[in-house]
Amino acid sequence: MNEIIRVNYETEQPTVSARELYAALGIEKRFSAWFETNSQGFLEGEDFTSVLSGTVVNNGAHRDLQDYLLTMDMAKHICLMSRTDKGRQCRQYLIDLEKVWNTPEQVMVEI
């Protein structure tokens, strides 16, 4: 399965970076405005967590950017709300990953 969106397994439950989802969906709207619109109805601390991610700017300096770790359910919901082919592809990718995680073999590995 080709990786469309990187999933973070280092947290208690798998999460997706909002910035990476934004890029995968090909959104042209400014990230902060896009997230503000798409996070309405979701709860911080339950559906997403605010984090800072680092990037290197043109002059080589390090700059912190606001990012959010989204639960898989929130990420799938945002994909569905995008109503685009990329959104459908990303959502299906996340659904397929969950199917793999929930196979009896994988569940036994986690125990």
C-alpha positions in Angstrom: 0.0 0.0 0.0 1.5 3.3 -1.0 1.8 5.8 1.8 -0.5 8.8 1.0 -0.4 10.3 4.5 2.1 9.5 7.2 0.4 8.1 10.4 2.1 8.8 13.7 2.0 5.6 15.9 4.0 7.1 18.7 1.0 8.5 20.6 -1.6 6.6 22.6 -3.8 6.3 19.5 -2.6 6.8 15.8 -2.7 10.4 14.7 -2.2 12.4 11.5 -0.6 15.8 11.1 -3.1 18.4 10.1 -0.5 20.1 7.9 0.3 16.8 6.1 -3.4 16.1 5.6 -3.8 19.7 4.3 -0.9 19.1 1.8 -2.2 15.7 0.7 -5.7 17.2 0.0 -4.1 19.9 -2.1 -5.8 22.8 -0.3 -5.1 26.3 -1.7 -6.6 28.2 1.3 -4.2 29.4 4.0 -3.6 26.6 6.5 -4.8 28.5 9.6 -8.1 29.5 7.9 -8.6 25.9 6.6 -8.0 24.4 10.0 -10.3 26.9 11.8 -13.1 26.1 9.4 -12.6 22.3 9.4 -12.1 22.0 13.2 -15.4 23.4 14.1 -17.4 20.8 16.1 -14.3 19.0 17.2 -12.8 19.1 20.7 -9.2 20.0 21.4 -7.7 17.3 23.7 -10.2 14.7 22.4 -10.2 15.0 18.6 -7.0 16.9 18.1 -4.0 18.2 20.0 -2.1 21.4 19.3 1.6 21.0 18.6 4.5 23.0 17.1 6.3 21.5 14.1 9.6 22.9 12.9 10.6 23.9 9.4 13.7 25.5 7.8 13.0 28.7 5.9 14.9 30.1 2.9 17.8 31.7 4.9 18.4 28.4 6.7 16.8 29.5 10.0 14.5 27.2 12.0 10.9 28.3 12.4 8.1 26.8 14.4 4.8 26.3 12.8 1.4 25.6 14.4 0.2 22.1 13.6 -2.3 19.7 15.1 -2.3 16.0 15.6 -5.7 14.7 14.5 -7.3 11.4 15.5 -8.0 9.0 12.7 -11.7 9.7 13.0 -11.3 13.4 12.6 -8.9 13.0 9.7 -11.4 10.8 7.9 -14.2 13.2 8.6 -12.2 16.1 7.2 -11.3 14.1 4.1 -15.0 13.4 3.6 -15.9 17.1 4.0 -13.4 18.1 1.3 -15.7 16.5 -1.3 -12.8 16.0 -3.8 -11.1 13.0 -5.4 -8.0 13.5 -3.2 -10.3 13.6 -0.2 -11.8 10.3 -1.2 -8.4 8.7 -1.8 -7.0 9.9 1.5 -10.1 8.7 3.4 -10.0 5.3 1.7 -6.3 5.0 2.5 -7.0 5.7 6.2 -9.9 3.2 6.2 -7.7 0.5 4.6 -5.0 1.1 7.2 -7.6 0.6 10.0 -8.7 -2.6 8.4 -5.1 -3.9 8.5 -4.7 -2.8 12.1 -7.9 -4.7 13.1 -7.0 -8.0 11.6 -6.8 -10.8 14.2 -3.0 -11.2 13.4 -2.3 -7.6 14.1 -4.4 -7.5 17.3 -2.4 -10.5 18.6 0.9 -8.7 17.9 -0.3 -5.7 20.0 -1.2 -7.8 23.0 
